[in-house]
Amino acid sequence: MPQVTAVSLQGQATTDDGQLTTKSTMEIVTAAIENYLIRVTPQEDPILKEMEARARETNFPIVGPLVGRLLYQLVKLTGSHRVLELGSGFGYSAYWFGQALGDSGELILTELLEENLALAKDSLERGKISSRARFYQGDALETLEGLEGQFDIIFNDVDKHQYPEVFKRASPRLRSGGLLISDNVLWQGKVVEGQPDERTRGILEYNRLIFESSEFFSSIIPLRDGISISLKS
Ligand SMILES: C[S@@+](CC[C@H](N)C(=O)[O-])C[C@H]1O[C@@H](n2cnc3c(N)ncnc32)[C@H](O)[C@@H]1O
């Protein structure tokens, strides 16, 4: 069985056979099951593989291939055309969204750091999906204020203390039947540990908000670091 050789932020780890897995203060999915899921899942796109390798080498937290596939499926299931990402990093999750959207779709990437956005542009261009993408550098919530119209999906992966603010500001911008999706909502198991730090408090409050809201029907999938899917009524 592959052994974990490196652990990054947000529970992502590298095993000695080069796969991404989850290793954290608390195991959300056992390493054996996570490795099985990764092995059994086809992973063919060379650009995605290259991005996964970059994440391993730089310990950069990406959603990984299992969640990536789920994002792709959610676009297809909802017939989504317009997707907004809050916190795009170097474009890995955006690449999955972009592939699912097709030529008529619109994908908006937001990212604080210019160097990340440049890498995202390069990957999406090489994957021939950049024509459906728009790139915004700066704070994602400020960018959101300047964007027109509603979205079919808003995917949230910004700093965790901002999650409650994301809920308040992103919710009105979703169409009826749209999805608010957030990564890391189990936060390496810290959501059930005592003395939560600022980021954990942000996640706890976010999870409370999505389940208490009468406007949303929400689930948390305990895949990798936990992903929430909230359907707007
Ligand atoms: C977890 S990474 C994103 C990974 C990406 N979603 C993926 O799976 O490929 C979080 C990214 O969000 C960016 N970020 C954090 N807070 C942000 C904010 N308020 N506005 C824009 N970007 C933000 C960080 O610079 C970082 O690149």
The ligand as a MOL file (V3000), in Angstrom:
LIG
                    3D

  0  0  0     0  0            999 V3000
M  V30 BEGIN CTAB
M  V30 COUNTS 27 29 0 0 0
M  V30 BEGIN ATOM
M  V30 1 C -7.2860 26.5200 -1.7010 0
M  V30 2 S -6.6270 27.5720 -2.8870 0 CHG=1
M  V30 3 C -7.6730 27.3960 -4.2720 0
M  V30 4 C -7.5130 26.1250 -4.9810 0
M  V30 5 C -8.4050 25.9770 -6.1810 0
M  V30 6 N -9.7970 26.2260 -5.8670 0
M  V30 7 C -8.2420 24.5870 -6.7200 0
M  V30 8 O -8.7930 23.6470 -6.1250 0
M  V30 9 O -7.5410 24.4310 -7.7060 0 CHG=-1
M  V30 10 C -7.1980 29.1020 -2.2780 0
M  V30 11 C -6.8000 30.2540 -3.1840 0
M  V30 12 O -7.6350 31.3350 -2.8780 0
M  V30 13 C -6.8820 32.5120 -2.8570 0
M  V30 14 N -7.6190 33.4050 -1.9790 0
M  V30 15 C -7.7840 33.3220 -0.6390 0
M  V30 16 N -8.5990 34.2890 -0.1980 0
M  V30 17 C -8.9780 34.9860 -1.2970 0
M  V30 18 C -9.8220 36.0890 -1.5180 0
M  V30 19 N -10.4510 36.7030 -0.5070 0
M  V30 20 N -9.9930 36.5350 -2.7720 0
M  V30 21 C -9.3760 35.9310 -3.8160 0
M  V30 22 N -8.5610 34.8800 -3.6790 0
M  V30 23 C -8.3720 34.4120 -2.4340 0
M  V30 24 C -5.5130 32.1260 -2.3760 0
M  V30 25 O -4.5170 33.0180 -2.8570 0
M  V30 26 C -5.3730 30.7260 -2.9600 0
M  V30 27 O -4.7020 30.7560 -4.1980 0
M  V30 END ATOM
M  V30 BEGIN BOND
M  V30 1 1 1 2
M  V30 2 1 2 3
M  V30 3 1 2 10
M  V30 4 1 3 4
M  V30 5 1 4 5
M  V30 6 1 5 6
M  V30 7 1 5 7
M  V30 8 2 7 8
M  V30 9 1 7 9
M  V30 10 1 10 11
M  V30 11 1 11 12
M  V30 12 1 11 26
M  V30 13 1 12 13
M  V30 14 1 13 14
M  V30 15 1 13 24
M  V30 16 1 14 15
M  V30 17 1 14 23
M  V30 18 2 15 16
M  V30 19 1 16 17
M  V30 20 1 17 18
M  V30 21 2 17 23
M  V30 22 1 18 19
M  V30 23 2 18 20
M  V30 24 1 20 21
M  V30 25 2 21 22
M  V30 26 1 22 23
M  V30 27 1 24 25
M  V30 28 1 24 26
M  V30 29 1 26 27
M  V30 END BOND
M  V30 END CTAB
M  END
